[in-house]
Amino acid sequence: MPHYELILHRGEKPVSTYHIGPEGLVIGRASECDVVLPDSMVSRRHARIWHDGKCLKVEDLGARNGIIVNGEKVSRLRVDEGDELTVGTHTFRIAKAVRKKDEPDTGALISFEKAGVMYAKMLREPDVNRMVILYKASQLLGTVFDLDDLLDRILDLIFEALPVKRGFILTLASHDAKPQVRASLPKENVNGGPPLSTTLIDHVFSQRNAVLTLNAQKDFATSESVVAHGIHAAMCVPLCGREDIVGAIYVDSGSEEMAFKNDHLKLLTAIGRVTGVAVENAFLHQEVVEQERLSAIGQATAGLGHCVKNILVGIKGGAEFVDLALETQEIKYIQKGWPLIRRSVDRIEDLVLNLLTFSRERKAERTLTDLNLIIEEIRDTVSAQAERAKAVLKLEKGDVRPLPLDSLGMYRAVLNLVSNAIDACEEHGGDVTIRTYADETSYYVEVKDTGVGIAPEHIPQLFRAFNSTKGSRGTGLGLACSDKIVRENGGDISVKSQLGKGSAFTIRIPTQTQIAG
């Protein structure tokens, strides 16, 4: 009796192959069908194709939309190689299987479409051994979050459940990517190149079928990898994502001639189904992370560009005064231009220092630090800036003992807060008070001003990079850097502000955190 296959086509491309065995195939939308088609045009049990010992026949099982053979609607008809069968929106071609008449049926196929419904059906079956394996696989998916570690453990589980000697799990990031081996057993095989059948793997990726062969030396005699690695019995199943294949699981018997069963292929296919969803989720997560990274780079570039552009405006304005002074030989233009250039240079220095602070991940190097000495140094540093802004600096030093802190970092964090407070007083003058104090649990540095204040809607975004309330005068990095430094020292920053009345920023350093550090 000749062997036939039903080949599902999309356009001219074959996507799935179904072997027509002694019992034939039932085509329909229901999960118990041999060929499952998720199509609203297909009835639950739509059509049947079988061999009656003399010829191949197809019949309509009472489907609402009927069946079409070679363009004509039929209810029952003899078919042969080359005929086309249309069921709903799906088109199949009938072909003779590439197998000699006297050669036993050594293989089995499970289509991509049937893998999901077969897995759901398997969960409803009272098979304890299968349930235990699938439960263990599902448990791994919920507890192991590193993809390579997960695939290693899945492969261990497969070796526990099935009589296999070699195994590999490959992932496919995209259709045009090369499959990548992510897990293998035994481990030593990887160094000399994986001894797996590329022919089976290529078949799985191109045809979207799970494949079992009991005699690969005959079934794939033209495959160099099968012959070279002495592969006999082998199975290869797709890692099924929600809509496409994201990888494959390949196992074989090594040099031994052992008999895999269809039940083995079904279980491996079910494992491939649940693992595929995990791999797909991992790829989606990587895409989201990459998109967020690119978005962050774009935002940072835009923020830097805006900031540098504003600084360049100041330099250019100062340079024009200097040019005018050179032309006229009048010193008054130098006196007007130089402050613009000097202020722009200071802003460049602040930008570079803040960028270095914000971009580097580092562990705080703590030494005993006196917060009162830090605020004294800051007062001396910004006194000229305060004078230009008509701001009055006030120090209120509390009874705080030296603490193990990142001294240079804390100096930078408080300096940013004080500089912002002075800027807030620039229009109408005001007071800037720097105060240290302590309670039973923490030490504090408060920077308070009587300047313009901050609008309530801006406060939640204050510590985000490149977010500035100063317009063209700010870099948007000062507060973000201060927040990062304080967190590296185990503390936090809080803010209170009222428009027209000023702001107060408070750094809190927990005592226990510092002692533990």
Secondary structure as the mmCIF struct_conf table of DSSP 4:
data_model
#
loop_
_struct_conf.conf_type_id
_struct_conf.id
_struct_conf.beg_label_comp_id
_struct_conf.beg_label_asym_id
_struct_conf.beg_label_seq_id
_struct_conf.end_label_comp_id
_struct_conf.end_label_asym_id
_struct_conf.end_label_seq_id
STRN STRN1 TYR A 4 ARG A 10
TURN_TY1_P TURN_TY1_P1 GLY A 11 GLU A 12
STRN STRN2 LYS A 13 ILE A 20
TURN_TY1_P TURN_TY1_P2 PRO A 22 GLU A 23
STRN STRN3 LEU A 25 GLY A 28
BEND BEND1 ARG A 29 ALA A 30
TURN_TY1_P TURN_TY1_P3 SER A 31 GLU A 32
BEND BEND2 CYS A 33 ASP A 34
STRN STRN4 VAL A 35 VAL A 36
TURN_TY1_P TURN_TY1_P4 SER A 40 MET A 41
BEND BEND3 VAL A 42 VAL A 42
BEND BEND4 ARG A 44 ARG A 45
STRN STRN5 ALA A 47 HIS A 51
BEND BEND5 GLY A 53 CYS A 55
STRN STRN6 LEU A 56 ASP A 60
BEND BEND6 GLY A 62 GLY A 62
BEND BEND7 ARG A 64 ASN A 65
STRN STRN7 ILE A 67 VAL A 69
TURN_TY1_P TURN_TY1_P5 ASN A 70 GLY A 71
STRN STRN8 GLU A 72 VAL A 74
BEND BEND8 SER A 75 SER A 75
STRN STRN9 ARG A 76 VAL A 79
TURN_TY1_P TURN_TY1_P6 GLU A 81 GLY A 82
STRN STRN10 GLU A 84 VAL A 87
TURN_TY1_P TURN_TY1_P7 GLY A 88 THR A 89
STRN STRN11 HIS A 90 LYS A 96
BEND BEND9 VAL A 98 ARG A 99
TURN_TY1_P TURN_TY1_P8 LYS A 101 ASP A 102
BEND BEND10 GLU A 103 GLU A 103
STRN STRN12 GLY A 107 SER A 111
HELX_RH_AL_P HELX_RH_AL_P1 PHE A 112 ARG A 124
BEND BEND11 GLU A 125 GLU A 125
HELX_RH_AL_P HELX_RH_AL_P2 VAL A 128 THR A 143
BEND BEND12 ASP A 146 ASP A 146
HELX_RH_AL_P HELX_RH_AL_P3 LEU A 147 ALA A 161
BEND BEND13 LEU A 162 LEU A 162
BEND BEND14 LYS A 165 LYS A 165
STRN STRN13 ARG A 166 THR A 171
BEND BEND15 ALA A 173 SER A 174
TURN_TY1_P TURN_TY1_P9 HIS A 175 ASP A 176
BEND BEND16 ALA A 177 ALA A 177
HELX_LH_PP_P HELX_LH_PP_P1 LYS A 178 PRO A 179
STRN STRN14 GLN A 180 LEU A 185
BEND BEND17 PRO A 186 PRO A 186
HELX_RH_3T_P HELX_RH_3T_P1 LYS A 187 GLY A 192
HELX_RH_AL_P HELX_RH_AL_P4 THR A 198 GLN A 207
STRN STRN15 ASN A 209 THR A 213
BEND BEND18 LEU A 214 LEU A 214
HELX_RH_AL_P HELX_RH_AL_P5 ALA A 216 ASP A 219
TURN_TY1_P TURN_TY1_P10 PHE A 220 THR A 222
HELX_RH_AL_P HELX_RH_AL_P6 GLU A 224 ALA A 228
TURN_TY1_P TURN_TY1_P11 HIS A 229 GLY A 230
BEND BEND19 ALA A 233 ALA A 233
STRN STRN16 ALA A 234 CYS A 240
BEND BEND20 ARG A 242 ASP A 244
STRN STRN17 ILE A 245 ASP A 252
TURN_TY1_P TURN_TY1_P12 GLY A 254 SER A 255
BEND BEND21 GLU A 256 GLU A 256
HELX_RH_AL_P HELX_RH_AL_P7 ASN A 262 THR A 328
TURN_TY1_P TURN_TY1_P13 GLN A 329 GLN A 329
HELX_RH_AL_P HELX_RH_AL_P8 ILE A 331 SER A 359
STRN STRN18 THR A 367 THR A 369
HELX_RH_AL_P HELX_RH_AL_P9 LEU A 371 ARG A 388
TURN_TY1_P TURN_TY1_P14 ALA A 389 LYS A 390
STRN STRN19 ALA A 391 GLU A 396
STRN STRN20 LEU A 403 LEU A 405
HELX_RH_AL_P HELX_RH_AL_P10 SER A 407 ALA A 424
TURN_TY1_P TURN_TY1_P15 CYS A 425 HIS A 428
STRN STRN21 GLY A 430 ALA A 438
BEND BEND22 GLU A 440 THR A 441
STRN STRN22 SER A 442 ASP A 449
BEND BEND23 GLY A 451 VAL A 452
HELX_RH_3T_P HELX_RH_3T_P2 PRO A 456 GLN A 461
TURN_TY1_P TURN_TY1_P16 LEU A 462 PHE A 463
BEND BEND24 ARG A 464 ARG A 464
TURN_TY1_P TURN_TY1_P17 ALA A 465 PHE A 466
BEND BEND25 THR A 469 LYS A 470
HELX_RH_3T_P HELX_RH_3T_P3 GLY A 471 ARG A 473
BEND BEND26 GLY A 476 GLY A 476
HELX_RH_AL_P HELX_RH_AL_P11 GLY A 478 GLU A 488
TURN_TY1_P TURN_TY1_P18 ASN A 489 GLY A 490
STRN STRN23 ASP A 492 GLN A 498
TURN_TY1_P TURN_TY1_P19 LEU A 499 LYS A 501
STRN STRN24 GLY A 502 PRO A 510
HELX_RH_AL_P HELX_RH_AL_P12 THR A 511 ALA A 516
#
